[in-house]
Amino acid sequence: MRLKPQTRRSVGRPVDEVARAERRELILGAARACFVQEGFQGASVSSIAKGAGVSVANLYQYFESKEDIIFAIVEDNLQSDLTLISSILEAEQFIDGFDRALRSAVDAGENDALRLQILAEGSRNSYVARRIAVAEGKAVAALSQVIKDASAREKIASDFDPEKLASLLICFAEGWFGRKAIGLVDFENHRDTILQFISYALGIDSPKNEDKSRVTDASDGTALPKT
């Protein structure tokens, strides 16, 4: 009986996970730029590939469609939001942590216009809308837990629903940063008012209010003791 000769299996090169992750981020970076400049409808897969310096075929090895790229950006935004939310409790006072998180979000403001594009696409695309809803649900749950934890250690009003308040605060932040993206508001000019608003909503004093020991009588400008 004649035996068949053994054939050698061809073994491909091992996958370089670091290089693959870097290429993926390169594609996402190019996609963000294209989406901001051209919108989701106007940006093509070929323009994203060109911006990333890869072929269209290579891009499809990372993302099956343009929608998949959008989903990846939504997930990246969520992870950034969760990091900011968790950082709030690192401060001794909730309002100080909230202030710090806002500052970090402002410093990363190049993402504001892209978030507007994502919301706009969600109004047209039900799949994107569902991904946004899932991501926002996770952010609301995280912020709700932070509010609960802060309530346990600070004098924060307890006569509200933490989840509804968290949802309201996220809606406020999305709306404010959306307007910031088109130059309608400025953080430095609104910072004190934002913190006072959040403090009022939570039933706590903002740092600015805590420093005030006197108030002014509007009728004659006379400084009166704070009651």
RAUR-V352283 format. One record per residue. N is the residue number from 1. RES is the residue in one small letter. PHI is phi in whole degrees, -180 to 180 (* if undefined). OMEGA is omega as a letter, one per 40 degrees, with the letter a starting at -180 (NA if undefined). D_LAST is the distance of its C-alpha to the last C-alpha in Angstrom with 1 decimal. Layout:
# RAUR-V352283
n: <N N>
res: <RES RES>
phi: <PHI PHI>
omega: <OMEGA OMEGA>
d_last: <D_LAST D_LAST>
This chain:
# RAUR-V352283
n: <1 2 3 4 5 6 7 8 9 10 11 12 13 14 15 16 17 18 19 20 21 22 23 24 25 26 27 28 29 30 31 32 33 34 35 36 37 38 39 40 41 42 43 44 45 46 47 48 49 50 51 52 53 54 55 56 57 58 59 60 61 62 63 64 65 66 67 68 69 70 71 72 73 74 75 76 77 78 79 80 81 82 83 84 85 86 87 88 89 90 91 92 93 94 95 96 97 98 99 100 101 102 103 104 105 106 107 108 109 110 111 112 113 114 115 116 117 118 119 120 121 122 123 124 125 126 127 128 129 130 131 132 133 134 135 136 137 138 139 140 141 142 143 144 145 146 147 148 149 150 151 152 153 154 155 156 157 158 159 160 161 162 163 164 165 166 167 168 169 170 171 172 173 174 175 176 177 178 179 180 181 182 183 184 185 186 187 188 189 190 191 192 193 194 195 196 197 198 199 200 201 202 203 204 205 206 207 208 209 210 211 212 213 214 215 216 217 218 219 220 221 222 223 224 225 226 227>
res: <m r l k p q t r r s v g r p v d e v a r a e r r e l i l g a a r a c f v q e g f q g a s v s s i a k g a g v s v a n l y q y f e s k e d i i f a i v e d n l q s d l t l i s s i l e a e q f i d g f d r a l r s a v d a g e n d a l r l q i l a e g s r n s y v a r r i a v a e g k a v a a l s q v i k d a s a r e k i a s d f d p e k l a s l l i c f a e g w f g r k a i g l v d f e n h r d t i l q f i s y a l g i d s p k n e d k s r v t d a s d g t a l p k t>
phi: <* -90 -87 -73 -65 -72 -100 -87 -75 -81 -109 -75 -67 -63 -71 -89 -64 -65 -64 -66 -65 -66 -65 -62 -66 -64 -66 -64 -62 -66 -65 -58 -63 -65 -65 -68 -77 -116 80 -66 -70 -80 -74 -106 -62 -66 -70 -67 -62 -62 -64 -87 75 -128 -81 -61 -62 -67 -61 -69 -75 -107 -136 -75 -159 -66 -60 -62 -66 -61 -60 -65 -68 -59 -67 -62 -62 -61 -62 -64 -64 -65 -65 -64 -62 -67 -73 -60 -76 -73 -84 -66 -113 -56 -65 -68 -66 -65 -61 -65 -65 -62 -61 -64 -66 -65 -64 -99 -67 -66 -88 -60 -64 -67 -63 -61 -63 -64 -63 -63 -67 -63 -73 -105 -121 -66 -67 -66 -59 -67 -65 -62 -62 -65 -64 -66 -60 -68 -66 -62 -62 -67 -68 -59 -67 -63 -64 -62 -64 -67 -63 -74 -118 -129 -84 -114 -55 -111 -94 -139 -88 -56 -69 -68 -66 -61 -63 -65 -65 -69 -61 -61 -64 -61 -67 -66 -70 -64 -71 -63 -61 -108 79 -86 -135 -132 -61 -61 -77 -110 -55 -60 -67 -61 -66 -65 -63 -64 -62 -63 -62 -96 74 -126 -91 -78 -54 -66 -67 -65 -81 -82 -116 -139 -123 -107 -73 -65 -74 -131 78 -75 -77 -114 -61 -75 -102>
omega: <a a i i i i a i i a i i i a i a i i i i i i i i i i i i i i i a a a i a a a a a a a i i a i i i i i i a i i i i i i a i a a a a i i i i i i a i i i i i i a i i a i i a a a a a i i i i a a i i i i a i i i i i i a i a i a a a i i i i a i i i i i a a a i i i a i i a i a a i i i i i a a i i i i i i i i a a a i i a a a i i a a i i i i i a i i i a i a a a i i i a a i a a a a a a a a a a i a i i i i i a a i i i i i a a a a a i a i a i a a a i a i a i i a NA>
d_last: <106.0 104.3 100.7 98.3 96.9 93.3 91.0 88.1 84.7 82.9 79.6 77.1 74.8 71.8 68.6 66.3 62.9 61.1 63.0 62.5 58.7 58.7 60.9 58.6 55.6 57.7 58.5 54.9 53.8 56.5 55.6 51.9 53.1 55.6 53.2 50.6 53.4 55.6 53.6 54.8 57.5 58.8 58.8 62.1 63.0 65.5 62.9 60.6 63.7 64.6 61.1 61.2 64.8 66.3 68.8 67.9 70.0 68.0 64.7 65.9 66.3 62.6 61.4 63.5 61.9 59.3 57.2 57.4 56.0 53.0 52.5 52.5 49.9 47.6 48.0 47.3 44.1 43.1 43.7 41.6 38.7 39.1 39.0 35.8 34.2 35.3 33.9 30.3 30.4 31.7 28.3 26.0 23.2 24.2 22.4 24.2 27.5 27.0 26.4 29.6 31.6 30.7 31.9 35.1 35.7 35.3 37.7 40.2 39.8 43.6 43.6 41.3 44.3 46.3 43.8 43.9 47.7 47.5 45.4 47.8 50.7 49.2 49.2 53.0 54.0 53.3 54.2 51.6 49.1 49.7 49.3 46.0 44.9 45.9 44.2 40.9 41.2 41.4 38.4 36.3 37.4 36.6 33.1 32.5 33.5 31.2 28.3 29.5 29.9 26.4 25.1 27.0 25.4 21.8 19.0 20.3 20.3 23.7 24.2 26.1 29.7 29.8 33.1 32.0 28.8 31.1 33.5 30.9 29.6 33.3 34.0 31.1 32.4 36.0 35.1 33.0 35.7 38.4 37.0 36.6 40.3 41.3 39.0 36.5 33.3 32.5 30.5 29.0 27.8 26.3 25.2 21.5 21.4 23.6 21.4 18.2 20.5 21.9 18.6 17.4 20.8 20.6 17.1 16.2 14.3 16.6 17.4 16.2 12.6 12.6 13.7 10.9 8.8 8.5 8.9 11.8 12.6 15.5 17.6 18.3 16.8 14.8 12.1 8.9 6.3 3.8 0.0>
